[in-house]
Amino acid sequence: MNIKPLADRVLVKPAAAEEKTISGIIIPDSAKEKPLKGEVLAVGNGTKDEAMVVKTGDMVLYGKYAGTEIDVDGEKFLIMRQSDILATI
């Protein structure tokens, strides 16, 4: 995969959604909550006003509607601005 984010953008691989069953009820994929954490796979160079704080390999928390979802070779990734990241784990 050769995706290089530009400026203050970050490429994140979302963590897998947790499987939960309640009394034998199976929750379909469409009803599962999106994970709100993931691993940083690549970072841009930053801008003249904002240096990049996160680095490749960091586990991060982000908002529910943060970033743009992309599909590369059947895998889902998010590209988001560094400012959309709430914290590192």
Buried (B, 14 or more C-beta within 10 A) or exposed (E): EEEEBEEBBBBBBBEEEEEEEEEEEEEEEEEEEEEBBBBBBBBBEBEEEEEBEBEEEBBBBBEEEBBEEEEEEEEEBBBBBBEBBEEEE
